[in-house]
């Protein structure tokens, strides 16, 4: 059995509008202008407190905490009104891999448990993932804890797993856990950055992703 571990934001779900709007409102709660969109997208994948600290390291910790709370309140309001869409092809890819019988699917995300559960319920992803690692329970990416926990939960070795994501944090996390890595070209970090971070493969669509996962883990597509 093999394990494909997916990042969520920027890999399965196109949540950039939700994230940028929520971060903008978070900064507004402390009377500060929103960071540039590129800056916000650059921290997608990090746990929220780490992301805010990265965006505004000069602010006092209590001010950063207020931004985090403002972000959370805004994001969950948006999600309730209009959940972030999946990328075209994401659902078919997940269902196909799940149906094969030689793969287990997992998640390693900077989202909270509440946010991940809401996305899974909205898009009908229940039953697809056997392990779901979230920011609530682990150090922020690129620390390898999420991938290591996924391996422990499934009883698999690093050689039997691949980490799939759109940011350098995903690639660095996977490499730190000694699993193969696949960078996706449709997310929030440039392909050149994914390559520089050491991604084993780079793919441009979900069909190529499924083939790359099969080849890296040496199973028949």
C-alpha positions in Angstrom: 0.0 0.0 0.0 1.2 3.5 -0.8 0.2 6.9 0.7 -0.4 10.2 -1.2 -0.5 13.1 1.1 -2.2 16.3 -0.2 -1.8 19.9 0.8 -5.2 21.7 0.5 -5.1 25.5 -0.1 -3.5 26.1 -3.5 -3.3 22.3 -4.3 -6.9 21.0 -4.0 -8.8 24.1 -3.3 -8.5 27.6 -4.9 -8.9 29.6 -1.7 -6.7 32.6 -2.5 -9.6 35.1 -2.6 -10.9 33.9 0.8 -7.4 34.1 2.3 -6.5 37.5 0.9 -9.8 39.0 2.0 -9.6 37.5 5.5 -6.1 38.7 6.0 -7.0 42.2 4.8 -9.8 42.3 7.3 -7.6 40.9 10.0 -5.2 43.8 9.5 -8.1 46.3 9.4 -9.1 45.2 12.9 -5.9 46.7 14.2 -6.1 49.8 12.0 -3.5 48.7 9.5 -3.6 48.5 5.7 -3.8 45.1 4.0 -0.5 43.5 2.9 0.1 43.2 -0.8 -1.7 40.2 -2.4 1.6 38.6 -3.4 2.9 38.8 0.1 -0.3 37.1 1.5 -0.1 34.3 -1.1 3.6 33.8 -0.2 2.6 32.7 3.3 -0.2 30.3 2.4 0.5 27.0 3.9 2.1 28.3 7.1 0.1 28.0 10.3 -1.8 31.2 10.8 0.1 32.7 13.7 3.4 32.0 11.9 2.0 33.5 8.7 0.9 36.8 10.5 4.3 37.0 12.2 6.0 36.6 8.8 3.8 39.4 7.3 4.2 41.8 10.2 7.3 40.9 12.3 7.5 44.4 13.7 4.1 44.2 15.5 3.8 43.3 19.1 2.6 39.7 19.8 -0.7 40.9 21.2 -1.3 42.9 18.0 -0.5 39.8 15.9 -2.9 37.8 18.0 -5.7 40.3 17.2 -4.9 40.0 13.5 -5.2 36.2 13.8 -8.6 36.4 15.4 -9.8 39.0 12.9 -8.6 36.6 10.1 -10.4 33.7 11.6 -13.7 35.5 12.1 -13.6 36.8 8.5 -12.6 33.5 7.0 -15.3 31.5 8.6 -17.9 34.1 7.7 -16.8 33.9 4.0 -16.7 30.1 4.1 -20.2 29.9 5.4 -21.5 32.2 2.7 -19.4 30.9 -0.3 -16.9 28.0 0.3 -13.7 28.0 -1.7 -14.0 25.9 -4.9 -11.9 22.9 -5.7 -9.6 23.1 -8.7 -11.1 21.5 -11.9 -10.0 17.9 -11.9 -9.2 17.7 -8.2 -12.2 15.7 -7.2 -11.9 13.2 -10.1 -8.2 12.7 -9.2 -8.9 12.0 -5.6 -11.8 9.6 -6.4 -9.7 7.8 -9.0 -6.7 7.3 -6.6 -9.0 6.2 -3.8 -10.8 3.7 -6.0 -7.6 2.0 -7.2 -7.1 0.0 -4.0 -3.3 0.4 -3.9 -3.3 4.0 -2.5 -4.3 5.6 0.8 -5.0 9.3 0.7 -4.0 11.8 3.4 -4.0 15.5 4.1 -1.3 17.8 5.6 -2.6 21.3 5.7 -2.1 24.6 7.5 -5.9 24.8 7.8 -7.6 24.3 11.2 -9.5 21.1 11.9 -12.7 23.1 11.7 -11.8 24.6 8.3 -10.7 21.2 6.9 -13.9 19.4 8.1 -16.1 22.2 6.6 -14.3 21.9 3.2 -14.6 18.1 3.2 -18.3 18.2 4.0 -19.1 20.9 1.5 -17.4 19.1 -1.4 -18.4 15.6 -0.5 -14.9 14.3 0.3 -16.0 12.2 3.3 -14.3 8.8 3.4 -11.5 9.7 1.0 -8.8 10.5 3.5 -7.5 8.0 6.1 -5.2 10.5 7.8 -5.8 14.3 8.2 -3.0 16.4 9.7 -3.9 20.0 10.5 -2.3 23.1 12.0 -4.1 22.6 15.4 -2.0 19.6 16.2 1.5 20.3 14.8 4.2 22.8 14.3 3.9 24.9 11.2 5.2 23.6 7.9 8.0 23.0 6.8 8.5 21.1 10.1 8.0 17.4 9.1 5.6 16.5 12.0 2.5 16.4 9.8 4.0 13.9 7.3 5.6 11.9 10.1 2.2 11.6 11.8 0.5 10.5 8.6 3.1 7.8 8.2 2.7 6.7 11.8 -1.1 6.6 11.5 -1.0 4.5 8.3 1.9 2.3 9.3 3.8 3.1 6.2 7.5 3.9 5.6 8.8 7.1 4.0 9.7 5.2 0.9 6.0 4.4 0.4 4.7 8.0 0.5 4.6 11.2 -1.5 3.8 14.8 -0.4 1.9 16.9 -2.9 1.7 20.6 -2.6 1.9 24.0 -4.2 4.4 25.8 -1.9 8.0 25.5 -1.0 6.8 24.8 2.6 5.2 21.6 1.3 8.3 20.5 -0.6 10.6 21.3 2.3 8.3 19.5 4.8 8.2 16.4 2.5 12.0 16.4 2.1 12.5 16.8 5.8 10.3 13.7 6.3 12.3 11.9 3.6 9.3 11.3 1.3 9.1 12.0 -2.4 7.6 15.3 -3.3 5.4 16.6 -6.2 5.0 20.3 -6.7 1.9 21.5 -8.6 2.1 24.4 -11.0 -1.3 25.9 -10.5 -0.9 27.1 -6.9 0.5 30.0 -5.0 4.3 29.7 -5.3 6.2 29.9 -8.6 7.3 26.7 -10.2 10.9 28.0 -10.1 10.7 28.2 -6.3 9.3 24.7 -6.1 12.1 23.4 -8.2 14.7 25.3 -6.1 13.2 23.8 -3.0 14.0 20.3 -4.3 10.6 19.0 -5.6 11.1 15.5 -7.0 8.6 16.3 -9.8 6.6 19.3 -11.0 3.3 18.8 -12.7 0.9 21.1 -14.6 -2.4 19.3 -14.2 -4.1 16.5 -12.3 -3.6 13.9 -15.0 0.1 14.4 -14.8 -0.1 14.4 -11.0 -1.6 11.0 -10.9 1.0 9.6 -13.3 3.8 11.2 -11.3 2.6 9.7 -8.1 2.3 6.3 -9.6 5.8 6.5 -11.1 7.4 7.8 -8.0 5.9 5.1 -5.8 6.5 2.4 -8.5 2.9 1.3 -9.0 1.0 0.7 -12.3 -1.2 3.6 -13.3 
